Amino acid sequence: MRAVVSHGKKDFRIESRADPRPGTGEVLVRPLFNGLCFTDKHLFDGHVERAADIVIGHEFSAEIVALGDRVDDWRPGDHVSVDPRIRCGTCLACRAGLETLCPDGGFLGVRGADGGLADLCVAPAYGLYRLPEAVSPLQAACVEAACCATRALRSGAIVPGDNVVLLGLDDYNLFVAQWLKAQGGLVIGVDGASVRREAARGFGAATCLDPSSDNIVRAVRAAMPFGADVVVVALEDYAPAATDYLALAHRLARIQGTVILIRAYGAEPFARIQPSTAWLKELTIRHFGNFFGNEPARGGRDRGDWQVTLDAIGRGILAAPPPQTELVPFSALKTAGDIGALFDGLPGSAAKIVVDMAD
């Protein structure tokens, strides 16, 4: 089979590998669409450690090809959305639905197991979600990123009518913008990439600002005189302005407001915080060490965040992927240079890049 394999910083290669086989409790799937995540970009740029010689790809939909032993709920040909988390299933974090925090866990395409940017992939059966009729495989490849936004709203207690600032319009915050549009709040987006500002405006942001040219504090105060009820921060360390996002969020939030840190890499943004600002304003800080959860018991949701998100896409509440998406045929990735060009082009080349695995 063909696979995109990580060999370290700036060294992702297209290789031929033996077809994998599913073990007990696992399924063999054929990926249909695979979204490129900024985690993949961080790994490509060398900002995040990853085991060498691993097949990347963790945002994907797939068709089931074969079943391992003790898998009874699925059949070959079923189309699924794949939750990439690998869990032990017995620790406190797993029992709470926080599989990403499992001390013995892993993540398809990141650590512990090969991912979905390949012709075939093995995935745990417990991480599969059947696609509703209204959700296409292309849309289903976006559930992982959208699920992060679902958890941000729920855990951050964002309510209808809240004034919200989105610092960094990455995949997560573009889905946050869509949820907020349904809630009727005032939304201001901030990002240096024009294609992402365009996407956010299409999803209901009243104003989108460029940190390289706009006075963010002045613009937010003009629209939200008492400050933002909630500031959602995506620390895009590939964007120079993002280093100041977290400190800026403390300034933009109102008294007793909330700062939600939805994505974070590196120590520098934290070093720029003045804790006294948060203390004097009595801010609530929500930090996502676990980007997306699936805590079905919280808030009485028996479906969990993943299924809630999948259903929201099917009902048209969330548009996935955004219109400014670049669709790349897997067959076009022939060399390491082809792969590198995709990651080097982010974040400005497209609001989202999705690889069509069947093409």
N, C-alpha and C positions, 0 to 999 in steps of 0.2 A: 504494500500500500504506500501511497504518498503521504508525507507528514512534514510539518514545519517544526523543526527541532532547535531548541536553545542550546548553544555551546558557549554562552557567556555574553559579555557586553558587546553590543553591536555585531553579534554573530549568530543570527538565526538563519538556518539553512533548510532548503527543501531536500528531503531524503527519501529513499526507498527503504521500507521496513517490513518485517514479517507481520502478517495479519495477527492481531491479538485474539485470545480466546477468553470467554467469560468464565469466571470461577463461581463458586457457590454464592448465591444471592446477588449475582451480577448479570448484566445483559450486554450483549454486543450490539452497538448501534452504528448506523451510518449517518454522520452529521450532514444536515441539510443546509443550514446557514450558521455562520459563526461571526459574531460581532467582535471587533477589536476593541479591547478595553484599555483605559489609561494605565491600569496595572500592567498590562502587556508592554506598554510603552516604557513604563518605569523599569521593567525588567530588561527590556532591550537597551535602554540607556545606562543600565548598570546601577540604578539607584536602589534596587531591592534585590536581595540575594535570592537565588533560586538554585535548586539542584541542576547541575549541568546534564545535558543529554536527556532532556524531557520534552515531550511534545506539548506545545503551548495550546491555548484556547480553552476558555472556560465560560463563554457566553454562547450557547449554541442550542439549536433544536435538532432533532434527529428522528430517524426511522429505525425501529427495532429490527435487527437481523436475526439474532439467535439468543436463546435463553440459557443461563447457567442452571445448575441444580437448585431446587427449592425456590424457584421463581414461578408463581402460579397465576399472577394477576395480569400478565401481559402476553401478547402474541406477536410473532413476527409480522411486520407491516404496520404496527401501531405507530402513530406519530406522537412525539413527546417533547416536552420542555425539560431540560436537564438542570437540576440543582447541582452545582459542582462540588458541594461540600462533602467531605469524607469524615465520618464520625465513628466514635467507638460505641455510642449508643447507651452507655451505662454511667458515665460521669455526670456530675451535677449540671454542667453546662449543656450537655446533650439532652438531659431530661427536661431542662427548661426551654428547649428549642433554640439554644444558642450554639449550634453546632460549630460555627466558625471559631468559637473559643475553646473547643475541645482540646485538652492538652496533648492528646494522642491522635488528633485528627489530621486531615490534609485537605487538598483542594485540587480538583482535576486541572491539569495544565499549569499548576503553580508549584505545588509541592506534594509529594507522595504518590502521584499517579499521572499518567499521560492524559492530555486533554483532547479537545475536539477539532483542532485544526489539522485534520487528517481524514483519509478516506474511511477509516474505521476507528472506533473508540470503545473501551469497556467502561461501564458506569455502574455504580450500585443501584439496584432496583428501587431502593427506598428514596432515591433522589429524582424519580421520574414523575412527571405530571402529564396526564392525558390532555391533548389539545382540544378545547371546545371547537365546535364546528365553525364558529365565527372567527377563530384565530388561525392565521396562516403560519406555516413554518418560519417565514421571514419575520413576522411579528414576534413569534415565540422566542427567537434568538435574542430579543431585547428584554426578556422578563427579569433576568438577573439584575441589570442596571435599574430597571423600573422598581424592582422590589426594594432597593435601597431607599428610594424616595418614599415609598409606602411606609417603611419603618421610620423614616425621619419625621414624617407628619404625625404618625401615631405616638412615637416616643417623645417627640418634642411638643406634643399637645397643641399643635397649631389648630386654631378654630376659625370658622367662617368669619370673614371681615377683617382678619388680622392684616396689619401692614408688614410686609416681608421684604427683606433685601437678600438677594442671592449673589454672593461673592464667588465668582467662578462659575461659568455656565458649562460645566462638564456634563457627561451623560446623566449623572444622578440629578443635578440641579435642573436640567431641562425637563425631567419628569416631575420634579417638585413643582416647577412652574405650571405644569398641566394639572396636577392635583389642585393647586391653589386657584387656578382659573375656575374650576368647578365650585370653589368655596366663596368666590366673590371678593377676595381681598385685593388690596393694592400691592403690586409686585414691581420691584425695581431690580434689574439684572445688571451685573458688572462683569465684563470680560474683555480681554484684549483682541479676541478674534472676531472679525465682523460676521463671519458665517454663523457663529454661535449667538451673537446678539440678534441676528436676523431670526434664528430659530426661536429664541425666547420671546421675541415680539409676536411671532406667529402663535405662540402658546399662551398669550395673554399678558405678558409683562407690559406695564404701562410705559416704562422708560427703560432703556438699556444704555449703559454708560461705558466708556472706554477709559480704563485707569491710566492710560498713557497720555491722555489729553483732557479729561474731564476732572473737575473738582468734585470728588465723590461725596465728601462730607457736606459741602454746600448744596449739592443737588438733592441729596436725601433729606436734609433738613428743610428744604423748600417744599418738598412733597409730603414729608412726615415731620411736622414741627416738633413733636415730642419724642421723635426717634422711632425706630422700627420695633414692633412687638417682637419680631423674630428675625435673626440674621442667620442664614444658612451658609456655611463656609466650605468651599472645596479648595483645599490647598494644592493648587496646580503648580508644583515646583518646577515644571517646564516653562512656566510663565513668570518672568522676573517680578512683576507686580504682586504676585501671590504671596511672596514672602511677608508682605505687610497686611495680608487679608485678616489674619486673626486679631491683630492689634486694632485694625480698623473696625472690625466687628464690634469690639468693646465700645468704641466711640459712637457707632451708629445705633446701637441698641438703646431703647428707652430705659428709664428707671424700672427695675424689676422685670426687664425684658429677658429674652432667651437667646443664647448663641448655640447653634447646632453645628458641630464640626463633623461633616459627613464624609470627608476624605482627608487623610493627612499622611505626609511623608516627610521625614527629615526633622531636625531639631531647631533649625533657625527660626521658623515662625513662632515657636513657643518662647524662644529667648527674647523676642521683641515685645512680649506682653507686659503691661504694667498691671500687676494683680490688684493694685489699689483701685483702679478704675472699676473692675468687676465688683470689688468689695463695697465701694461707695455707692454704686448704682444697684447693689443687691441683684446682680445678674445670675441667672441659672445657666450653667454650662452643660451641654450634652455632647459627649464625645463618643463617636462610634468606633470602638476598637473592632466591633463586629458590624460590618457594613450593612448586612441585611439579616434579619432574624426570621423566625417562623414560629413565634411563640403563640400557639393557638389558645392558650388559657388566658392570655392578657387581653383585657377589654372584651372578654366573652366571645372572641372570634374562634369558632370551632374550625374554620377553614385554614387559618394561618396566613401570613403575609404573602407567600408565594402564590397561593390559589386566589387570594383577594386581588392580587396584581394581574394575574392571568385573566380573571373574570372581567376586570376593569378594561383591559385591552379588547376583549371580546365585545364589550358593551359600547365601545367607542369613547370611553372617558379618557383613555390614554392613547395617543397616537404613537405607534411604534412601527418602524423607526421614524425619526423626523424627516420632513421633506428634503432637507439638505444632506441626505445620506449618499455616500458613494458606494455603489455595489460593485465588487471586484470578483471576477471569475477565479476560482481556485486554479484553473488551468493556466492563468496568466502569471502565476507565481512560479517561475522556472529557476530563478537564481537567488542567491543571498541578497544581491543588489535589488531585485524586485521587492523582496520583503522589507529590506531596510528603507526603501523609498516610501513605503506606506507609513512606517512609524516616524520617519524624519519629517514627513509632511504634517503630522499632527502638532498642535491642535487646529491650525488654520486652514487645512485643506478641505475639511468637511465637518459637519456636525456629528457624523457617525460614519464609520467604515464597516461594512459587513461583507464577508466573503461568501459567495455563492458556491457551496461545496460540490454541487452537482454539475457545475459548468466548467 
